[in-house]
C-alpha cells in the first residue's frame, strides 16, 4: 500500500523504538518487527545476509546485505549504527512483483575490529524496513586471522624395530581459524587413503600401525590456514631389523678318512640380516662334533689253485680270488688277473682243420661284400635324381622363418614339373638362422627403380615422406642355398596370421585380413618364366626375440615375407601399421631386418639415407610402406629423442555378456593403435565371452617415464560395491613403452548388492601421470544392452587374402601403361616422374 510522505517520520520513530527494544537480545537469526495494522506479507525479507569472515593481514572485508521489499537498509556493528556515508547502496525493482529491493555493502577494516579485540567479538548486523515494519538479519562475526610461528608440540626422532608401532605427536601453533595439519614423508604427502598402514588421529598425531623398512624417513608436521603455512622440525624415524639365524647346514664330511676326526656345521645371521643398526645374532655360528671313520682295507689275492687237466686245445689253467682279505671300507681291489692259462704239451699241439666257427665267419664276410656291391648303384641313382630335383624355377614360402630344418618337397604339379614348394612354419620361436642362407641379388643395383610404383597401390591423400637404404652384404645364389635342405623348416598352412599365394610376372597382392598388413608385388617384379610361391606372416612379439637398446620401442608388428633370396627385378611394397606419432624432432626411426645369421640389423635410418640406397620407407600417420627387393623379416623401431615422443594407445572396455554371479568384471585394455593388436584382443574376448561396453578411444602416451593409471568412480553404492582396495591401478611405464607385451589390461571387479541389479552407471578414467587422459562414462543394462556389439565384428579387408594379376591393382593395366609411357621419358617441361613425386611430396630429397 502507498504511504503518505508525512507518515515517514512516524514510521521511522516506530522502527527505532522497536530496534531499541530488541537490540539487547544479541540474536543471530533474522527477526521481524511488524507495524500494527499493516500487512505482514510486506515485511522485508533478506535475499542476502552478511556471513562470518576473517580479516587476513590488513585487507578489509566486505559485508553484503540485500532485502525485498525494502525502502531503507542500515548496518549496525557492535551496537553502533554505521555511518550512512560508509554504505554503498543499490536500489532496484523486482520484475515479477514490482516490489522495491535494496542491496547495501560496507567495508570493515582491521583497525575497527582491533578496537574491541579482547573485550568481545566484533559483529555486524543489517536492518531493513518497509512500510509494514522492520527485519533484522543474522549477525556476522568478523575475526582477525592469524597463525603463530611456534608449534605447541613437535614430532621427535624415533628408532623402532620392524613391525613395531610408531606414534609421532604434533600440536600445531595457535591460530584463527584453527590450523589444518598434514604430514610429509621425505617431502611427499602422507595420504592415509592410499596406505592403510598409517592414519592421523583427531589430535593430529601420525600413527604407523606396523613399521616397515619403507617407513624409514624424515617426517614433517605441516600446519596451515588462510594466513600462513608452518613446518615443524623434521623427525628422523629409523626402522631397524634385528638379525636372525638361518637354519643349520648339513654336517660336513669327517675330517679324518681313517680313524677319529671331527665334522662341523654352520649358520649365518641372515634370516633376516641386521639392518639400520639392528642387533647382531647372539650365539655361535659354527658347531663341531667328533666323528670316527672306518679305515679302508685293500684287497689281497688268495693262493693259486692247482692246475687243471690238459684240455683238447693243449692248455690247462689255474685261478685265485681277491679274498685274503677282501677289499672293504673303500679299499683298493687286487691288481693282476685271477686266471692263468698255459700250454700243457710243450708247444707240440698243432690244429690241421678249421672249426665250424671259422667257416661261418668267412661266409658272413662274403655276404656283406655282395650286398655293398648291389647297394652302390642304387645310392648313385638316388643322388642324381635329388640333384636334378633341386634345379627348379619355383621357390616357395618359408626359407626365412627363424631357424631352418629339413625341407618338405611337394610332388611336381602337372602344368609345371619344376614347381618346388616349401611350407612356411609359424610355430617356430627361435631367432637363429643356421647355414649360409643370405638374400639373393644378382648384382648391386646403382639406383632404385620406382617407375609406376606409386600407381600400383594408392598410399593416401596426405603428405608423405619417402626414405631409402641399401643391403649390408652381397647376395649369394638362391639355388645353391636350396641344396642345403637341412636348414629349412616348413610353416603350417591355415593359420589366421599368415597367407600365401603363387605369383608370376603379372604380380599381385597378399593380405592378412584385419591386420593392416599386405604385400604388393608389381608387374614384372618376378622375372618372366619364373613362378614363386610367396608367403606373408605376422609374428607375435613374444615368439621373436627382437633386441631393443636404450630408449628404443617397437612401433609396428613383426612381419615376414618370403621366401628370402628369390630374384626380384623390381621392389615389392610391404605395408604394415605403426603406433608412433611421426615427428622428426621427437623420434629417431629405424627399419630393422633380420640377417641370415639370426641377428637384427638396421637397414634404414629414416631421415639419414643416401639416394643410392636400396631400401625405401614411406611413412604416413598410421602406416608405413617399405619398398624392397630383399624379402625377409622386418620391424619398425623408434628411439625417443625427447619427452614429446608419443605413441598412440587404443583403449577398449570389455565386460561379460552374461553375468551369473554377483561379481561383474570390467576389463580395460591398453593396446598399440594397430589393426593386428585390436584383432588379437577381439579374438581373445570372444573366447572369454566378453562384449564391448564403450566405443574405443585413443590415448597419446609420452616418453616421460610416468606410469599409466586407471581408476573407477561414481559407482552407486546402493546397487554396487567396488572391490578395489586402492584408489587406482597402475601399469608400469616400461611395460607399455617397450611394445613387446600383449594384452596389457587392468580389471575392475564390482559386486552387486542384489542379483536383480542390472543397471550400471559409473566412470572409468585412464590417464598418464602428467600426461594425456581419457574418461569413459558407462551407463547400460548388463543383461540386455548390446549397442556396442557390432563393433566386435571386424571389418573385412577385401575378403580375398591373395589377388593375382591386374585385379590386384586399382588402376587398370592399359591406363597404367599410358601413364608410364608419358612419364618415363625425361621432359624439359617437367612432365615426368620426378616432377610428379615432388608435387605429391613423395620425393626423398
Order of alpha helices (4+ residues) and beta strands (2+ residues): alpha-beta-beta-beta-beta-beta-beta-beta-beta-alpha-beta-beta-beta-beta-beta-beta-beta-beta-beta-beta-beta-beta-beta-beta-beta-beta-beta-alpha-beta-alpha-beta-beta-beta-beta-beta-beta-beta-beta-beta-beta-beta-beta-beta-beta-alpha-beta-beta-beta-beta-beta-alpha-beta-beta-beta-beta-alpha-alpha
